[in-house]
Amino acid sequence: MTGATDTMSRQIMARARELFPGGVSSPVRAFGGVGGEPFVVERGEGSRIWDVDGNEYIDFVLSWGPLVLGHAAPVVLDALEETMRRGTSFGIPTELEVRLAERITERMPHLEMLRFVSSGTEATMSAIRVARAATDRDVIVKFDGCYHGHADSFLVRAGSGVATLGLPNSPGVPEALARLTITAPFNDLGAVERALTEHEVAAVIVEPIVGNAGFIAPDPQFLPGLRRLTTEHGALLIFDEVMTGFRIAYGGARERFGVVPDLTTLGKVIGGGLPVAAYGGRRDLMTQVAPSGPVYQAGTLSGNPLAMAAGIATLTALTPQLHDRITKRTASLVRGLQESAARHRVPFTANHAGSMWGFFFRAEPVRNFADARRSGVERFRRFFHAALDNGVYLAPSPFEAAFMSAAHSDDDIALALERLDDAMRRATGA
């Protein structure tokens, strides 16, 4: 479905490369991790997207996670239409902010207070600022391959597009600031304990399930161990749930793992496809944020009414029953991929949590970013392009998680598995 028929996509991308770095507004969209030319999307509906040349794809990227109800979900579109007729931005409080915050805190009661922002980067950057102010310490600990946005403090051994492009650090990040970020391997409590012992650490920030180095689950004792160690050493624990929030469980990581962080960042699902994120946590920490306290953070479009309305519609529709139904379909897809790999004798490991899933071309379990990098990256590239040719869109990087939506039916799963089985065969080189 790609290739010679993509005439309009190629023409548009040629124009884009004259205007944007790499022709894109975010690096991983450029297909740098898989090679080839990205297609240009025209529209989406339900579980499908269509490119400008009329090719149709079953979509498991879903705008990198926000679209848990699928593309152009009617309840979201209706909420947007009703809201935008009253205005698109005010820069003063609206009840919509309160209503969305109430939806979030009902599911995550450990978020005693929160603040809306417009991007995940803003949320994680602001959470770190609060942690540094509250502890009067500067050093943070993050994990190899975890991506927490593009703020300077996080572009040290990061995942997502940084891993895809092979950039261990980013030029433009001052060395003095980079030295304030300590990295450790995911699932390695010993490394974390050494960092906390040797340095005055303000916070440990972690993706509860890594999604920006591929899908990597925590060992059973890892997150409880982080909670214990940070408490013992006077550091804060921050869960970056921009990706996992309301994906891996109805109430997020606390519900799934039973571990309560001090601060949490959210994004993606809480905006239903519009730009929105949030950070929040214990009341004593959040009251340090201006205007209640001295930690300054502001944003003209924070709490934008359109984003609030889309988030309310999404979280209202995402009932426990619907969440469970999406989870079962995710499990069915992952199981089918495992069976396909076994049939074709392809080294393969796959996993899921709720509606978030991922896989590696590697027989052994993947516990950290080093394991992920030793997976079959070239085989992934062949598999990705074969899947795309067959009308299935996966993340264009071996180091990204995938997602399921409420719009993916049992028939969609069966059709996707049929097409992906052929892609698995082609990925063997047979």
Helices and strands as residue ranges (DSSP letters): H 7-17, G 21-23, G 27-30, E 41-45, E 48-51, E 56-59, G 62-64, H 74-84, H 95-107, E 113-117, H 120-135, E 139-143, G 152-154, H 161-164, H 175-178, E 181-184, H 189-198, E 201-206, H 222-233, E 236-241, H 253-257, E 263-266, G 268-271, E 277-281, H 283-286, H 305-317, H 320-343, E 349-353, E 356-360, H 369-373, H 377-389, E 392-393, E 402-403, H 410-427
